[in-house]
């Protein structure tokens, strides 16, 4: 137990400020900036300097709202301040993945990123990286900062990188020097845990998609390629030879976050999108394929369960996609028969329907044309008759595509 002694507290703070700041004015500027004033005016600085002078002389007491800022700037605990340094455990000044991931202070982030040895690259004693903790704490500001400043990215913009992730990586590197030839040293970047985790785990991207949906951040969702999975790029170009494994990437929690998001976000996730193919046509252009969000069926089921106000719009979009797919499929099959690629019902061997993700595909081996896409169905029913009619129409269009091999188009 100790008594509050304003004079002793003033002396204690005065010593700390002298040790850690070149002048009292600099401390006042730092105080005001930490308090949220980006460019404090001369009057604000002067008023703070006068108040600080009174505190140092013991004529005024430290206020409750001063304690967090004094503690941060002077690196001492509240108890140390109030006891004039006589009591209290010294504040732990060591920055860790755990503490930085909770911080909303850009200066602290930068200090940790630039810290010698680059501890930000390594997991802690619990095997967690700074990204793991930031996602756990929902620190969207920190994650957004890292991406906006290009310290981390989830899309390299290079199709050849799109395998386990979209070429995710980090620009934060611990550099080592190696002798290459007769005393000539070159710098070699090491493979660090953060880089390895980014490059091999698409789950991190999915966690941030959930946060971006919660924050209604369309720009971030586009940056993350939130509607896509990497496998669409390295498997879709094979058309009927291989199909993306949709189920292995499914994250129910992410889709649940999307289902609870704004109409603007739901509009984004229920719009079709195009992906590039590695195959080029004679004119040099790359073949393209239209897909919908791989988990659109699961998302629609959740919207039905929640009786979402966006459900009708989402169902109409899905129906339009299914019907367009059916027409494209019919046209491609008829063209392949006309150009002599297939005779009779031979075309049926090139139509494939893959239950994993409801993927349908067809290829014309003569003209190098074809289609691969996912189609949509739902298993839930609405309490609204009009919406149920749309659900029935959607499922009917799905069944028509799934059973297209039963048709005789010759």
N, C-alpha and C positions, 0 to 999 in steps of 0.2 A: 504494500500500500504506500502511495506517495501523495504529497500535496502539490497542487499546481502553484508554481512559483514563476510569475511572468518575467521577472528580471533574469532568473537562471535560464529560462527558456530562450529569452532574447540573446543572452550571451552565447548559448549553445548554437542557435541558428546563425548568429553573426560569424562564428568560427567556421561553420560548415560552408556558408556562402563564400567566405574569403578563400577557403581551400578549393572549392569547386568552380568558382566563377571569377573572371578577371575583374569584375566590378559589380557593385550592387545594382547598377542600371541594367547590366546584362542579365542579371537574375530576374529583375522586374520584367524585362522583355520576354524572357523564357516563361515566366509565370503566366503572363497574359496570353502568349501563344498557346501554351498548354491548356489554358482555360477556354480556348476556342476563338481567340481574336487573331486572325491571320496577319493583319498589319496594324498593330496597336498604334494609336495616335500619340503625339507628344503629351497631350493632356492626360491620357490614360496612363502613360508611363510615369509622368510626374506624380499623379495621384497615388499610384502603387508605390512609388519610391517614398513618398511621405508616410504612407501607412506602414511600410516595411521599417522605416526609421523609428517609428513609434513602438513597433513590436520589438525591435532589437534593443531599445532602451528600457523595455519592460513597462512602458506606459499604456500599451494596448495589448490585449490578449490575442493569441492565435485563434481564429475562428474555425468552426467545424469544417466549413467549405474549403479552408486553406489546407487542411491536413493531407488530402490525397495528392495535391499538387506539390506541397513541400516534401512529402515523402518520396514522390517520384523524382523530383529534381535533385534532392539532396541525398537520395539513396539511404534513407533511414525509415524505421517503422514509426507508426503513430505513437506507440508507447514510448519510444526513445525521445520523440519530440516533446511529449507532454511531461516526461520526467527529466527533461534537460540532459538526456543521455545516461541517466543513472540506472534505468531499468529497461527491460525489453530485449528480445532477441534481435541481433542485427539483421537487417533486411537482407535476404538472399539476392544478391545482384546478378548471379549467374543466369544468363538467358538459356532457356532450353526449348526444345520443340513444343513441350507442353505449355510453357508460359507465353511464348511468342504466338502460338496458334490461338490464344485467347485474347491477345492484344488487338486494340483498334487504333493503335498509334503508328502512323507511317514511319516516323523516325526510328522506332524500335524495330520495325520490320527491316528497314534498310541497314541498321546496325548489325542485325543478325545475318542478313544476306552477305554483308561485306566482311564479316568477322573472319579473322585468320584461321585457317584450317577448315573453313566451310562446314561447321557442324550441321547446318541446315540440310546437307546432303545425306546425313546418316540417320538411321533409326535410333531411338533411345533404348534404355535397358529393357523396355517392354516391347521392343520390336516395332514401334510406331514412328512414322515420319511426321514432319510438320504438317503435311497434307492430310494425313489420317486424323490428326487432332483437329485441324481446322474444319474438316468435314463433320467430325463428331460434335464440335461446338457450334456448328452452323455459322462459322465466321465467314460469311459471304464477302464482306468488305475485303478481307485479307486475300481470299482466293481470286477475287476480281482484280485486285491490285497486281498480284503475281502474273495474271494473264495479260492485263492491259499493258504492263511494262515488259512483256515478253520474257519474263523469267521462267515461265512454264508455258507450254502450249499442248493442245490435244489434237491439233491438225497440222501436219507438216506441209500440206497442200501438194504432196507428191503421191500420185496414185500407186506407185511401186512400193511405198511404205505401208500401204493399207493391208495389214494382215491381222495381227493380234490387236492392234489399236490403229488409229489414224495417224500413226507416226508421232505419237506424243513424246515430248522430251523437255529438257531444261537447258537454259543458257548458263546456269550456275555451275561452274566447274572448279574442281581442285586440280591445279596444274602441277605436274612433276617434271623434272628435267632428266633427260637420259642422254648419255654420251653416245653419239652416233658414229663418229669417225675422228680419231686422233684429237681428242680434246674438244671437238665441236659438240655442243649440247643443243638438243632440240626439246621443245615442250611437248609432252604427251598428256592428253586428257585421260583421266582415270574413269573407269566405270563405277559410278557410285550408286548407293542404294536407291536414292530418289530417282535417278535416271532409269535404273533398272525397273523400278516399280511403275513409272510412267510408261515405259516402253512395252511392258508385258501385261499390264492389268487394265482392261477397259472399264473395270468397275469404278475406278476413280472418276472417270468421265460421267458415268451414270449418276453417281452421287451428286456431282455438281449440276447435272441437268435438273435433278429434283429441286435443288436450291434456286436455280435460275427460274424454274417454273413458279416457285413460291414467290419470287421477287418480280415476276411479270417482265423478265428481262429477255426480250426477243433477240436483241443483238447478241447476247451471250449464247442463247440457244443455237443461233445460226453458226456462231464461232465453234461450237461444240459438235456440229453436225448431229443435233439432238434427235432427228428423225431417222438416222441411219445407223447401220452397223458395218464394221470394216469388211466383213465377208461378202457383202454385196459387190464389192469391187474386184476381189480376186477370184470369185467363183461365178458371178453372174454372166461373165463373158463366155462361159462354156455353153450357155443355153441349156440344152437338154442333157448334157454330159455330167453336170454337177450342180448341186443346189446349196445355197447358204443354209447353215444350221441355225435356224432362228431361235429355237427353244433354249439352246445353251446360253444365250445372252439375255434371256428374259429376267427382268428385275421388277417384281410385282410392286415393291415399294415405290419405285420410280414412276410406274404407270399410275399408281394411286395418287401421287403428288400431282401428276398432270391432270388427272380427272377432277381434282379439286381446284384447279387453277382458273384463271380468268378466261373469258370468251376469246380474248385476243390470242392467248396461248393455245387454247383448244383449236382455234381456227388454223393456227400454224401446224399443229400436229395432225390435223385431219385433211390437210391439203396434199395432193400427190406431188412427187418431186422426181427429177431425173438424175440418173447416174451415168457417168461416162463408161464406155466399153473400151477394151484394148484393141478391138478389131476396127480396122479402118475400111471405109468404102473406097471405090476407085477415085473419087474426087478428093480423097485425103481426109475427109471428115470422120470423126470417131462415131461409132455406133452408140446409140443411147437407149436407155430403157426407163420406163416410168414405174415407180413403186409408190406404195403408201407406207406410212409408219408400220414397221414390222409387227407391232403389237396393237394395231388398230382394232382388231376384233376384241381383245381383252379390254381395251379402253372403252369401246362402245358398250360392252357388258357392264362396266362400272358406271357409265353414264346412265344406263337404263336403271340400274339399282338405285342410283341417287336421284332419279327423275330430274336429270339436269335440264336446264332451260336451253342448252345448246344441242340437246340430243337430236331434235328433228333436222337441224342443219347438218349435223355429222352423218346421220343416216342417208340423207340425200346425196352428200358427197360420195359416200361409199357405194351407193347404188350406181351413181354416174360412172365411177371408176370400174365397177364390175361390168356394166353394160358396154362401156368403151372397150374394155379388154376382150369381151366376147366378139365384138365386131371386128377388132384388129385380128383376132385369132382366125375368124372365119375367112377374112380377106386374104391373109397370108397363106392359109391352107389352099384356098381356091387358086391363088396365083401359082403356088408350087405345083399344083396339078396341071395348070395351063401351060407352064413352061417345061413340062416333062420331067420334073424332078421326081415326082411320085406318080404311080399308076394305080387306078382303082382306090382301094382303101389302104395302100401302103403308107400314106401320110400318118396313119394312126401310130405307127411305131416311133414317130418323132414327137408325138405329143406326150408330155409327162405332167402328172399332177403329184406334187410332193406334199404329203399331209403335214410335215414339219414346216409350219409357217404358211400353209396353203399357197405354195408356189406352183404356178403353171408355166410351161415353156413349150416352144416349138421352134424348129429351125428348118430352113430351106438350104440344103448343102450346095446347091448350084449357084445361087445368087448371094450367099452369105448373109441372108436376111433372117429374121426370126424375132421372137418375143420371149421375154421372161419377166414375170411380175408376180406380185402377191395379190390374192383376192380376199374379199372380206365376207364374214358371216358372223352371226351372234347366236348365243344359246339362251339368252334371257328374254323375258316378255315384259312389256310395259303395262301399266294400269290404264293407259290411254289408248282408245281404239284406233285413232288416226295414226299414232306412232306404231301400233302393232301392224297396221297395214304396210307401213314402210319397212318394218322388220321382215314381214313375210315376203315383200318384193325383193329385199336384199338377199334373203336366203334362197329365194327361187333363182335369182341371177347367179348366185354362187353354185348352186346345184347344176345349172345348165353348163357352166364352165367345167365343173368337176367331171361331168358325164359326157363331155363333147365327143369322146371316142365312140359313143353309142350312135352318133349321127352318121348318115350316109350322104356325103357331099358330092359324090360323083354324078 
